[in-house]
Amino acid sequence: AQKITQTQPGMFVQEKEAVTLDCTYDTSDPSYGLFWYKQPSSGEMIFLIYQGSYDQQNATEGRYSLNFQKARKSANLVISASQLGDSAMYFCAMREGRGSGGGADGLTFGKGTHLIIQP
Amino acid sequence: EPEVTQTPSHQVTQMGQEVILRCVPISNHLYFYWYRQILGQKVEFLVSFYNNEISEKSEIFDDQFSVERPDGSNFTLKIRSTKLEDSAMYFCASRGIAALNEKLFFGSGTQLSVL
């Protein structure tokens, strides 16, 4: 079963509009972390935002915020006032707590959403 | 901000040849990873490495793959006999501590093309 599901393969959005990128996850571990990365056409992976399973508030980083709905197991990324430079692939990823965390806790990624911002 | 460095940025090889992809993680990091991304697809975990040994590996990481930290700075991925389906972008990543919220720092990737 998919641990991270991103249901939007592609999205077109007008510049300056807000964007919501969907992410749902599946885990039985009560302790987990959720990450969003941006991958522009140049290929590098850029960290955007993090949300922990025990965090009481939704994470925010500048124009990025995370709409965390724990009961629904969703962690949607919201980009406010989109810009042309936001055009990229966006990946949701999860790390499960698994107790000791001794170095094996990499990230499991979703398939990504290709966001295109139109002028 | 410190960076993870990968070389080469592009590698073209013939099927059956051995390739070594090189990475220099961030200097005080302890946990190292290789991921791959086939064109247009998701980023897939290959292997994690800590304390000079493999911590975890995926089903993709079969006997044709190996990793090594030959000195205090480099972290390498070797593919012994490349196949066409090994063509992908390979990302190295590292992190400093085993905390749940510790992000992975990714290199810019090596695009491997197997002909």
Interface residues (C-beta under 8 A of the other chain):
Chain A: S31 Y32 G33 F35 Y37 S42 G43 E44 M45 F47 Y50 G52 F91 A93 R95 G97 S100 G101 G102 G103 A104 D105 G106 L107 T108 F109 G110 K111 G112
Chain B: L30 Y31 Y33 Y35 Q41 K42 V43 E44 F45 S48 F49 Y50 N51 S55 E56 M89 F91 A93 A98 A99 L100 N101 K103 L104 F105 F106 G107 S108 G109 Q111
